[in-house]
Amino acid sequence: MVTLAEVAQHAGVSASTVSYVLSGKRSISATTRQRVERSIRELGYHPNAGARALASSRSNIIALMVPLRTDMYVPVMMEIAIAVATTARTHGYDVLLLTGEEGPDAVRRVAGSGLADGMILMDVELDDERLPLLRESAQPAVLIGLPADTAGLTCVDLDFKATGALCVEHLAGLGHRDVAVIGEAPAVYERHTGFAERTLDGLRSRARETGLRLLHRPCEGGYDATAVTVARILDERPDTTGFVVQNEAAVEPLLALLRQQGRAVPEDVSVVAVCPEQVAVQASVRLTSVSLPAQEMGRHAVEQLVAKLDGHGGDEVVLLLPALTVRASSGPAPLC
C-alpha cells in the first residue's frame, strides 16, 4: 500500500504539503497541487479512511435507511438507493445502507455512534415514529417522503397529491364518470405511508371537484389478489370505465383480466398508472402513466444533505411536479 510519505517523495514536496492538498485546509499553489495530484494518480494512493475521519471529525459516510418490506415495490426503492449512492460519490461520500425495519432504533444508533455524518430516510409515514428523535438530534438528515408535519425537517418527494389529481383530470377530461383505484397493499395504508395517502387525497379531492365517482380498493398485487379486487369493484360499480393503478404488481394482472372479460383497452376501459417508466412502457398495453422520478429524488436528497453538512442548507420541502404521459391505455369513455 502506497503511503503519504511515498507520495511526498515522488512529488518532491513535504508530507505536510501532500496532507494540505488532500484536506484543502491551506492554500497551495496551482503548480504544486497539480504535481501532488499527478503523483497520487500515478502511484494509486488512497488516503486511510480512519485517519482521515480522525483528522476531519467526519466519517464521509451517509446513512441511507431503506426498510425493505414485502408490501413495497423494491425495484423503485433500490433505484432511489443507487441514485443516492452515485450522487454521494460525486461529493466524496460513501453510503451505509440500512435495510432493517428498526424504526427509531436505527436513528438512535446512527446518531449516537458517529457511524455517519448525516442520514437519508425513506419509506416515510405521515406520523413516522423516527421523526421525534430526528428533530432532537443535531445530525443533519433528509427525508425522501413527506410526513404530515414537515416543521424542522428537510424533505424531497414527488408531489403525490398533485399526481392523484392529475390522473383524475385526465380521465374526467376523456368523459369517464366512474373510476376505480387499485391501490397498494392494505398494510401500506394501515401504516399511513405518506406517498399512498397523499395520492389518495389528490384523487378524492379532484374527483369531488369534477363530479367523478371514485372507488378505492387496496390490493396485495399478483394475479389472484387482483382478480378478487377487480371482481369486487365491478360488482359494486358495474359502470366503471376507468382504472387508476398505484400498485406495480397489479398492472399486468389487471390488463390480463380485462382481456379475459372481453373489455378492450382503451375502447371499453381506460387504465392510468402511477408507476416507474419501465413498468409503463413494457406492459402488454403501453400505459398512460405518471412516472416515479426515482433518480431525481435520490439526487435531490443527497444535494440537500451535502448542503446541510457544508453548513449552508436549511430546512426545506422540495416537491417534484408530476408529469402525465399519454400512451395507448387511455381514451374517450365509451358511449352508453
C-alpha positions in Angstrom: 0.0 0.0 0.0 1.4 3.4 -1.0 2.0 5.8 1.9 1.6 9.5 2.1 5.4 9.8 2.6 6.0 8.0 -0.7 3.6 10.4 -2.5 5.6 13.3 -1.0 8.9 11.9 -2.1 7.6 11.2 -5.6 6.2 14.8 -5.9 9.3 16.4 -4.4 7.4 18.0 -1.6 6.9 17.6 2.1 4.4 15.2 3.7 2.6 18.1 5.2 2.1 19.7 1.7 0.5 16.4 0.5 -1.7 16.5 3.6 -2.8 20.1 2.9 -3.6 19.2 -0.8 -5.8 16.3 0.4 -7.6 18.2 3.1 -7.8 21.6 1.4 -7.1 23.3 4.8 -4.4 25.5 3.4 -3.8 27.3 0.2 -1.4 25.5 -2.1 -0.1 26.9 -5.4 -1.7 25.5 -8.5 1.6 24.1 -9.8 2.4 22.3 -6.5 -1.2 21.0 -6.3 -1.1 19.6 -9.8 2.3 17.9 -9.1 0.9 16.3 -6.0 -2.3 15.2 -7.6 -0.3 13.7 -10.5 1.8 11.7 -8.1 -1.4 10.5 -6.3 -2.8 9.2 -9.6 0.4 7.6 -10.8 1.1 5.8 -7.5 -2.5 4.9 -6.9 -2.6 6.4 -3.4 -5.8 6.2 -1.3 -6.0 8.1 2.0 -6.6 5.9 5.0 -10.3 6.4 5.9 -9.8 6.0 9.6 -7.0 8.6 9.8 -8.9 11.0 7.5 -12.0 10.7 9.8 -10.0 11.4 12.9 -8.4 14.4 11.3 -11.6 15.9 10.0 -14.0 14.7 12.7 -16.1 13.3 9.8 -16.6 9.8 8.5 -17.5 10.9 4.9 -20.4 8.4 5.1 -24.1 9.0 4.6 -26.5 6.5 6.2 -29.4 5.6 4.0 -32.4 4.0 5.8 -34.4 1.8 3.4 -36.7 -0.6 5.2 -37.3 -3.4 2.7 -40.9 -4.6 3.2 -42.7 -7.3 1.3 -45.6 -4.9 0.6 -43.4 -2.3 -1.2 -42.1 -2.4 -4.8 -38.4 -3.0 -4.1 -37.0 -2.1 -7.6 -38.1 1.5 -7.1 -36.6 1.7 -3.6 -33.3 0.3 -5.0 -33.3 2.7 -7.9 -33.5 5.6 -5.5 -30.8 4.0 -3.3 -28.5 3.7 -6.4 -29.1 7.3 -7.3 -28.2 8.3 -3.7 -25.0 6.2 -3.7 -23.9 7.6 -7.2 -24.6 11.2 -6.3 -22.9 10.8 -2.9 -19.7 9.6 -4.5 -19.5 12.7 -6.7 -19.5 14.7 -3.4 -16.9 12.4 -1.8 -19.2 10.4 0.4 -19.8 6.7 0.7 -23.3 5.3 1.6 -24.1 3.0 4.5 -27.3 1.1 3.6 -29.6 0.1 6.5 -32.4 -2.1 5.2 -33.9 -3.4 8.5 -37.2 -2.3 10.0 -35.6 -0.8 13.1 -37.5 2.5 13.2 -36.2 4.8 15.9 -33.5 2.4 17.0 -31.7 2.9 13.7 -31.8 6.7 14.1 -30.6 6.4 17.6 -27.8 4.0 16.6 -26.5 6.2 13.7 -26.8 9.5 15.6 -25.1 8.2 18.8 -22.3 6.2 17.2 -20.8 8.6 14.7 -21.2 5.9 12.0 -22.3 8.6 9.5 -22.2 12.3 9.0 -25.8 12.5 8.0 -28.9 10.4 7.3 -31.4 10.0 4.5 -34.6 8.3 5.4 -37.0 6.5 3.0 -40.5 4.9 3.4 -41.8 7.9 5.4 -45.1 7.6 7.2 -47.4 10.5 7.9 -46.8 10.1 11.7 -43.4 8.5 11.4 -42.1 7.4 14.8 -38.5 8.2 13.7 -39.2 11.9 13.5 -39.1 12.9 17.2 -35.6 11.5 17.5 -34.6 13.1 14.3 -35.8 16.5 15.4 -33.9 16.1 18.7 -30.7 15.0 17.1 -28.2 17.6 15.9 -27.2 15.3 13.0 -28.2 16.5 9.5 -30.9 14.5 7.8 -33.1 14.5 4.8 -36.4 12.6 4.2 -37.3 11.1 0.8 -41.0 11.3 1.5 -43.4 13.7 3.2 -44.8 13.3 6.8 -47.9 15.1 8.0 -45.8 17.7 9.8 -42.7 18.9 8.0 -41.7 21.6 10.6 -37.9 21.4 11.2 -37.4 18.8 8.5 -35.9 18.7 5.0 -37.9 16.6 2.6 -37.8 15.6 -1.0 -40.6 13.8 -2.8 -42.8 13.6 -5.8 -46.0 15.7 -5.3 -48.2 12.7 -4.9 -51.3 14.8 -4.1 -50.9 16.6 -7.4 -50.2 13.2 -9.0 -53.6 11.8 -7.9 -55.3 15.0 -9.1 -53.6 14.7 -12.5 -54.9 11.1 -13.0 -58.4 12.2 -12.3 -58.2 15.2 -14.5 -57.1 13.1 -17.4 -59.9 10.6 -17.1 -62.5 13.2 -16.4 -61.4 15.1 -19.5 -62.0 12.0 -21.5 -65.6 11.8 -20.3 -65.2 9.0 -17.7 -67.6 9.3 -14.8 -67.0 6.1 -12.8 -63.3 5.4 -11.9 -61.8 2.7 -9.6 -58.5 3.0 -7.9 -56.5 -0.2 -7.4 -54.2 0.8 -4.6 -51.2 -0.5 -2.7 -51.4 -3.5 -0.3 -53.6 -2.9 2.8 -50.6 -2.7 5.1 -49.3 0.3 3.2 -52.4 2.3 4.2 -52.5 0.8 7.7 -49.0 2.3 8.2 -50.3 5.6 6.8 -47.4 5.6 4.3 -47.1 9.2 3.0 -47.0 8.6 -0.8 -50.0 6.3 -0.8 -52.1 8.5 1.5 -51.3 11.7 -0.4 -52.1 10.1 -3.8 -55.4 9.1 -2.5 -56.1 12.6 -1.1 -55.4 14.1 -4.5 -57.6 11.5 -6.3 -60.5 12.1 -4.0 -60.2 15.9 -3.9 -60.2 16.3 -7.6 -62.9 13.7 -8.1 -65.2 15.7 -5.9 -64.4 18.9 -7.8 -65.1 17.2 -11.2 -68.1 15.3 -10.1 -66.4 12.0 -10.9 -67.4 8.9 -8.8 -64.3 7.3 -7.3 -64.0 3.9 -5.6 -60.7 2.9 -3.9 -59.7 -0.6 -3.2 -56.3 -1.7 -1.7 -54.8 -4.8 -3.4 -52.0 -7.2 -2.4 -51.0 -7.5 -6.1 -50.4 -10.6 -8.1 -53.0 -12.3 -10.3 -55.2 -13.9 -7.7 -55.5 -10.9 -5.4 -56.0 -8.6 -8.4 -58.8 -10.9 -9.7 -60.6 -10.7 -6.4 -60.2 -6.9 -6.3 -61.4 -6.3 -9.8 -64.4 -8.6 -9.3 -65.3 -6.7 -6.2 -65.0 -3.4 -8.0 -67.2 -4.4 -10.9 -69.8 -5.9 -8.6 -70.0 -2.6 -6.7 -69.6 -0.3 -9.7 -70.5 -2.2 -12.9 -70.4 1.1 -14.9 -66.7 1.6 -14.1 -64.9 2.7 -17.3 -61.6 3.9 -15.8 -58.9 2.4 -13.6 -56.1 4.2 -11.8 -53.4 1.7 -10.6 -50.9 2.6 -7.9 -49.5 -0.9 -7.5 -46.9 -2.3 -9.8 -47.7 -5.9 -9.0 -51.3 -5.4 -10.1 -50.7 -3.8 -13.5 -50.2 -6.8 -15.7 -52.8 -8.9 -13.9 -55.4 -6.1 -14.4 -54.7 -6.0 -18.2 -55.0 -9.8 -18.4 -58.3 -9.9 -16.5 -59.8 -7.1 -18.7 -58.8 -9.1 -21.8 -60.3 -12.3 -20.4 -63.6 -10.4 -19.8 -63.7 -9.1 -23.3 -63.1 -5.5 -22.2 -60.8 -3.8 -24.7 -58.3 -1.2 -23.5 -58.8 1.7 -24.1 -62.0 1.3 -26.2 -64.1 -0.1 -23.3 -61.9 0.7 -20.3 -59.1 3.2 -19.7 -56.1 2.4 -17.4 -53.8 5.1 -15.9 -50.9 4.0 -13.7 -48.6 5.7 -11.2 -45.5 3.6 -11.7 -41.9 3.6 -12.9 -41.5 4.4 -16.6 -40.1 1.0 -17.3 -43.3 -0.7 -16.0 -45.5 1.6 -18.1 -43.7 1.1 -21.4 -43.1 -2.7 -21.0 -46.7 -3.5 -20.1 -48.8 -5.6 -22.6 -50.6 -2.3 -23.4 -48.3 0.7 -23.1 -49.7 2.6 -20.2 -50.7 6.2 -19.8 -48.8 7.0 -16.6 -47.3 9.4 -14.1 -43.7 8.1 -13.7 -41.8 8.0 -10.4 -38.7 10.2 -10.7 -36.5 7.9 -8.5 -33.2 9.1 -9.7 -34.2 12.7 -9.4 -35.4 12.2 -5.8 -32.2 10.4 -4.8 -30.1 13.1 -6.4 -32.0 16.0 -4.7 -31.9 14.3 -1.3 -28.1 14.0 -1.4 -27.6 17.5 -2.6 -29.8 18.8 0.2 -27.9 16.8 2.8 -24.5 17.8 1.5 -25.6 21.5 1.7 -26.5 20.9 5.3 -23.2 19.2 6.0 -21.4 22.1 4.5 -23.3 24.5 6.8 -25.4 26.4 4.2 -28.5 24.2 3.9 -31.8 25.0 5.7 -35.0 23.1 6.3 -36.8 22.9 3.0 -39.6 20.8 1.3 -38.8 20.0 -2.3 -41.8 18.7 -4.2 -41.2 17.4 -7.7 -44.0 18.2 -10.1 -45.7 15.2 -11.7 -46.0 14.7 -15.5 -48.6 12.5 -17.1 -47.5 10.8 -20.3 -50.4 9.7 -22.5 -49.9 6.3 -24.2 -52.2 3.5 -25.6 -54.1 2.6 -22.4 -56.5 5.7 -22.1 -59.1 7.0 -24.4 -62.6 8.5 -24.5 -65.2 7.0 -22.3 -67.4 4.5 -24.3 -70.8 5.8 -25.4 -73.7 4.4 -23.3 
